[in-house]
Amino acid sequence: MNEEEEIRLTKLLMNEGKYHLLPSFFRTLIYLKKMKREFAVVFRNYNDQDLQNVVAEFNTFCKGEHPCYSGRSGTALIKFDGSKGTKELRIRDKH
């Protein structure tokens, strides 16, 4: 899935209020980062469409664009995109 397809899919999912990842998953990543722990994220799924949805939502979170962690409407701005010394966690096609 290229970046353009990912953006389209993310907008579709978020506009419909459909989320595939639990907020506690995101809070766990934030906690691990604050504790300066090394970690990796691995998604495993047998349904390709669900996995694409999960990756799109996860990448949206990493870019700081997820509605729950975007810095808008009183939410915290969280990024895992490699900017300002943050860990790069975005999933690309080659992964």
C-alpha positions in Angstrom: 0.0 0.0 0.0 1.5 3.3 -1.0 1.2 6.5 1.0 -1.6 7.9 -1.1 -3.7 4.8 -0.6 -2.9 4.8 3.1 -4.1 8.4 3.4 -7.4 7.6 1.6 -8.0 4.6 3.8 -7.2 6.4 7.0 -9.6 9.3 6.2 -12.3 6.8 5.4 -11.8 4.9 8.6 -11.5 7.9 10.9 -14.5 9.7 9.3 -16.6 6.7 10.0 -15.3 6.5 13.6 -13.9 3.0 13.0 -10.7 2.2 15.0 -8.8 -1.0 15.0 -6.3 -0.4 17.8 -7.2 0.1 21.4 -6.2 3.3 23.2 -4.4 1.3 25.8 -2.0 0.0 23.0 -1.1 3.6 22.2 -0.7 4.5 25.9 1.6 1.5 26.3 3.9 2.8 23.5 3.9 6.3 25.0 4.8 4.8 28.4 7.6 2.7 27.0 9.0 5.8 25.3 8.8 7.8 28.5 10.6 5.1 30.4 13.3 5.0 27.7 12.7 1.3 27.0 13.7 -0.3 23.7 10.8 -1.9 21.9 9.5 -3.0 18.6 6.0 -3.4 17.3 4.9 -6.5 15.4 1.4 -6.9 13.9 0.3 -10.4 12.9 -3.0 -11.0 11.2 -4.3 -13.5 8.7 -6.8 -11.2 7.1 -5.0 -8.8 4.7 -7.7 -6.1 4.7 -7.7 -5.9 8.5 -3.9 -5.7 8.6 -4.0 -2.8 6.1 -6.5 -1.0 8.3 -4.3 -1.5 11.4 -1.2 -0.3 9.6 -3.0 2.8 8.3 -4.3 3.7 11.8 -0.9 3.0 13.4 0.9 5.2 10.9 -1.6 7.9 11.5 -0.8 7.7 15.2 3.0 7.8 14.5 2.6 10.9 12.3 0.7 12.7 15.1 -2.6 12.7 13.1 -4.6 10.2 15.0 -7.8 12.0 16.4 -7.0 10.8 19.9 -3.3 12.0 19.9 -3.2 14.9 17.4 -2.9 17.8 19.8 -6.3 19.1 18.8 -9.4 19.3 21.0 -7.4 19.0 24.2 -5.6 15.8 23.2 -1.9 15.2 23.6 0.3 15.5 20.5 2.2 12.3 20.1 4.6 11.5 17.3 6.8 8.5 16.5 7.9 9.6 13.1 11.6 10.2 13.7 11.2 14.0 14.2 12.8 15.8 17.1 14.6 12.7 18.4 11.5 10.5 18.5 11.7 6.9 17.5 10.7 6.0 14.0 7.9 3.5 14.1 6.0 4.0 10.9 5.4 0.9 8.9 6.4 1.1 5.2 5.6 -1.3 2.4 9.0 -2.9 2.6 8.3 -4.0 6.2 
